[in-house]
């Protein structure tokens, strides 16, 4: 687990950031929105309504020899050209990177940390299998693509924003199926693939692992992230022990505090009560109360492409509200224990 002081000094308890997509069709407006609603840790958004090429799979597949997406985002595969050893090209002039390029232009001069995310090798490998790539090579191709793209995106961001520390989440939504008998690789192999993805730029960025499904987080922690990004749910109590050790070792938890699969409430009160109740139970099971608050980020549970821009604004207002409450509690907890 790697944590750089240059990043951590910015990540005080309750800092808000984004997850994945925004609903904006205009790239400049999307970038301005991200910088405005999460100023302490802006997240470079995927703008999938602007173009399906910005979807997590389409972006990850771009540059893999033998695979491309057609006009309606349908995959076109030439199996004979797919080679686990072939170079992967990261073309920043491609339509998939309009959101990234525009954000970096709008954020020129920004010196605080920035966050971005990229599809993980397990999810990408699964996607390749689903579109017809033989399972025998799909995950090798996925690993090479993720390694190449993540390194190149990091360097691209570092060139544009040289004074901005980077926080990078590897996004693995397909881990929810990891224990299913039809899953094409063993759980231990999946953990190894995730660990390798986290190691790509761990010397230069703070690496996180995101899964918006309510799964057992133990294998996620086994992969060795510096940040674990999970939604607030009762399921978290099932791995309170490993979570306590993760916090003790300096790990940060990005809490998905506003659900994106349910009606959006008029205020953050209900979501805050759910988070506070979960924390109380985690403390009873051995988690440190101060670390839970201090070593925390707050986010929406998942991306917001399916919402309107107005609702996205409302969701981020609630995320920031909860972040302020976390910060207040962190200070109060420190005072109570004499820290």
N, C-alpha and C positions, 0 to 999 in steps of 0.2 A: 504494500500500500504506500503510495507516494503522496505527500501533501507539502506543497511549497508555501513558505511563509508569505511570499508575495501575493498568493491567492487567498490564503486563509485569513489574513488580516482584514479582508473585505467581507468574509463570510461570517458575520456575527449572527447570533440567533435570530431567526425570523426573516432573513433576507428573502425577498420574493424573486422568482425567475419563471421562465416559461418552459413549456413542454411542446415540442413538435410544431404543429401547424397553426396558422392564423387564417381567418376567413377572407382576408383582403385580396382583391383582384389587382390592385395597384401596388406594385412592389415598393415604391417610395413611401406610400402611406403605411404599408405594413412595417417597414423599417422604422419609421417615425413612431408608430404605435408601440413597437417593442421597446424602443429606447425611452419612451415616456412612461409606460406603465410599470416597467421594471428597471428603473435607472441604476440601481446598485449592482444588478447582474442581468443585463439585457440578454435575451436569448435570440439568436439569429433564426428567424422563422422560416418554415417551409410554407410556400404559398400555393397549395395544391388547387385552389379555385382559379388562380391565375393560369396555371398550366398543370396538367397531370404529370408532366415530366418532373415536377418537384415532389412527387410522392416518394415515400421512403424507398420503395423497391425500384421504381423507375430510375431514381438518382443513383442507387447503388449498382444497378445493372449497366448504366451508361458507361461505355468504355470497355465492356467485356467482349472480347472477340466472339462473333457468332450469335450474338443476341442483341436485338433492338426492339423498341416498342413502336407500333404503327400509329396511324392517325388517331385511333380511338383508344389508345393506351393498351392495345392488345399485343402480346409478345410475338415476335417473329424470330424463329430459332433455326439456325443451321448447325445441327449437331456435329457435323463433320469438322466444323471450324472451331468448336469449343475445345480448349486445351488448358489443362490445369497449370501448365507452365508458361502460357502466353502472357505477354505484358498486358497490363490493364492501363488504359489511358484516362486521365482526369482532364477533361477539356472544359476549362472555365468559361469558354465562349458558348458552351452548350446551353440550351434553354433551361436545363435542369438547375443551373446555377444563377439564374437571374436574381432570385431572392437574396442569395449570398452576396453577389456582386453589388447589388443595390444597397444592402445594409452597410457594407464596408464603405461605400461612397458617402452615405448619409452620416455614418458614424466617424468620419474623418476627424482626427484630433482627439477622439475618445481615449482616455488613458486608464479607465477602470477595467475590471475584468469583463469578459464576454463569455457567453455560453453558446455552444452549438451541439448538435446531436447527429449521429449517423447510424444507419442500420447495422445491427450486429451480424456476425457470421452464421449463427444458428438460424435466425429468421431469414437471412438471405439464402442460405443453403436450402431451407425448406421451400422458399419461393421458387428457386431454380428447379427443384424436383417437381413442384406442382406445374410448372410450365413446360416440362418435358425433358429437362436435363437429366441424364442418368445419375442416380443416387451415388454411384461409385466415384463420380468426379465432382458432383455438385458442391459439396462442402469444401473441397480443395480449391475450387474456383472461387467460392464465396470468401474464403480466408484471404486469398490473394487480392481480391477486389477490395475488401474492407481495409486491409493493410495499406494498399496503395492509395486509396481515396482519403483515408483518415490522415495519413502522413502529408499528402499534398494539400488537403484543405487546411491543416494546421499551418503549413508553411505559407499558404496564400493569405490566411488571416494575419499571421505574424508580420508579413511584409506590409500589409495595409495598416495594421494597428500595432506597431512595434512595442508600444508601452503597455499593452493590454494583456494581462495574464489570461490564459484560456482555461475554461472548464468545459469538458467534453463528455457527453453522455453517449454510451453505446446502447442503442434501443433494441430490446429483444422481446417483442410482444408474443412471439411464438413459443416462448418458454412455458406458457400455460399448458402446452400439450406434451411437455417433455416426458412425463411419466406414462403417457398413453402407449399401449402396445404397438400402435402403428407408427410411432415416432421412428424415423429412419436411423438415428444414431443413439448410442447409449448415453444415459445421463452424465456419466463421468466424462465422456467425450465432449458433450455439450459444455460442461464446465471448463474443460481445457481450452476449447475454442474461444469461449468468452474471456478467459484469463489472458490468452494470447492477444486478443483484440485490445484489452485494457493496457497491455504492456507496450503497444506500438509507440506511443508518445508520452509514456508516464513520466519520463524525465523532464518533459517540457510543459506538461499540462496536468491539471487535476482531473482524474478520470472517474466517471460515474457509470453506473449500470442502471438502466430504466426498464421496468416492466409494469405496464398498467393493468395487468391481470392480477387478481387476488390469489396468488400462488404461494407456496411455501418458499420463503426467502432464503432458506438455508443454502441451496445451491448457488444462489446469486452471491451470497456472502463468501462462499468457498472460492469464487472466481477472483476475489481480491480487489474489489473496487474501493476507491477512496470515498465515494459517495454512493449510497444506495437510494434509488428513486422509486418509491412505492406509494400506492394510494392508501389512504386511511381506511382500514377495515378491521373487523374482528379477527381476521385471519392472521394478522401480525402477532397476536398473542401466542400463536402456536410455535413461534421461533424466538420467544423473548430471551432465552438463554444465549444463543449465538448473537442476538442483537446487542445484548448487554456487553459482550466481549468486544464486539465491533466498535461500540461507543468508547469503551475503555482504551482501545488502541488508537483513538483519535478519529474514527470514522464519522462521517456526516450523513444524516438522513434527510433526503428531500421528500417532504410529505406532500402527497397529492391531496390537498385539503378540500378542494371543491370538485365534487363528482361531475363527470361529463356525460354520464349515462342515465341521468335522472333530471327531472324538472329543476331549473335553477331557482333557488329561494330568493326572497326579496332582501335578505340580509345574510350576514355571515354567522349569525348566532348559532344556528343549528349545527353547522359544520364545525364551529369552534368547540361546541359542547362535545361533539363526537371525538375530536382530537384530544381534548382535555381528559375525557373519560378513558380513552385508550391509554394515554400517558399514565394515568393513575394505576391502571391495571398492570402496565409494564413495570412501573416502579415496584409494585407488590411482588412481581416476579424477578426482581433483581436489577432492573435498569436504574441507572443513576438519574435522579430527577433533574439535576442541574445540566448534566450532559445532554439529556433529551431536548432541553430547551436551547442551550447554547450551540450545540452541534446540529443545527437544523436549518433547512431551507424550506420555503413553502411554495407550492406550485398548484396549478390545476392538475387534476388526475391524469389527463391526456391532452392531446391536441384539440384545437377549437375550430377546425375547418368546417365542421357541420353546423356551426352557429352563425348568427348574423354578427356584423361588426359591433352593433349596439350591445348585444348580449356578451360578446367577448369583453367589451369595456366593463360591463357589470361584473363578470366573473373575476377579472383582474382587480377590480376595486375590492371585492370580497377577499381575494388572496392577500392583498396588501393589508387589509383590516386585520386578518388573522395574524399576519406577520408582526404587526404592531403589538398585538396581544401577547404573542410569543416573546417578543423583546421585553415587554413589561414584566412578564412572569419570570423571565430569566434573571432580570435585575433583582426582583423581589426574592427569588430563591437564593441568589448569592448573598443578599443581605441577611436572610434568615439563618444561613449556615455560617455566617461570618467570613465569607470569602472576600 
